């Protein structure tokens, strides 16, 4: 049941306990209890929205930073990753396979701000061998949602 | 000066065509088109567009120049994939060369089946209510449809005893379609076995329209042809429209004994030649890797199903629990209106479109078909409008 509840909430954080109860066939109080527990044990981390800031004229600068790292004894990549993800500017931090080790998504108000962050905070961290910065030019799809030009349903209003 | 015809006045159209009546709700469709802001629960297709990997395969095929006729039977690769699909799903062995035919939707498949098996006056037994094409196709093929009433108390399942009671020496076949449009009913395996026994005993063919086979919720679909000894007397009709959200591609199929397939192929080759190649290419991709998309759609339909069934029951339109397809079929008898009146007034007063049950047969009177293949937001808004409508008319009466 928990997985069914989570699937609904992942797609629509707005869904009420009552709606979820109807959609899963589980009693309302059990749904509420399961959600509370999931929040408590951090299965549910946070309830968020996906926003197209450009619509309100707020231009954010996004950059994906490839970071090459020297892993450390005992802790591997974790402690350097932690030093990076503690910065609020780092919106997403992944350890990845391939030619670099960490992929960091940085957001800032200006290109300058992002560049400064990389040069002054990220690159100098001990164990960081090098960085490559990719500024995001356009966001097409965010977390499963297409930002512009989403397909409309083109159905006839009534068919038998 | 007017010239009067001197020859005997004749109908320009055939008696056969004159025997079928146009759908009585045509007027209702026109009305619908003139109103803005309507939430339509009156559709008969998914709101999902065809999964991208399927569309992409079709686009690629166009770029590669797949623009020609195919074999009358359908592309060999599609028939092979289909044969594998039927084996994987129902453990049914159909030879791709001679037992499978790719058609222009199940609509064509149904027409082919009827024309291939019926002689003038032959009778075909079917449930009432049923999908609108069933009786029309029988009549167009020169046959006579014989109705078996089904009702909510029996979950809209057709019973073997009721079928048997209507068998005459003219009976040629039984035509069923479960999961059902418009009721959402699913036949239990036991009841299907009983029907299979009746068919065998009376040497009748069974045409089984299983277009909604993959859209079932918490129950398992039983393929009629997979029941013991039924493959030789079943014409299985299936398609891609509902399972893979591919209604506009118009691809269906028949799986039937060699002799019947050959007969259907004759009609198909002289009337349609072949199903469109682009749709066939898309169908191959759907069979190869469409399963995950279907599973996701079924999960989403199920959530909507639970919302609409509970919602309808809560507002005083008792609704039997549909276990398949994507329709709820609530009773509107408590409102004192007939189904056409209900649908028309609901549309005008609250801008919600539903389909009057009577469009699907006399036993559909007293019900309306509500399709829940639409967004949850729209379903909830439609329910709240319907609640207002039902409450208002309760007070009036």
Interface residues (C-beta under 8 A of the other chain):
Chain A: X7 X8 X12 X19 X22 X23 X24 X25 X151 X153 X155 X156 X157 X158 X159 X160
Chain B: X23 X25 X28 X29 X32 X33 X38 X40 X42 X43 X44 X45 X47 X49 X131 X132 X299 X303 X306 X307 X310 X311 X353 X355 X359 X376
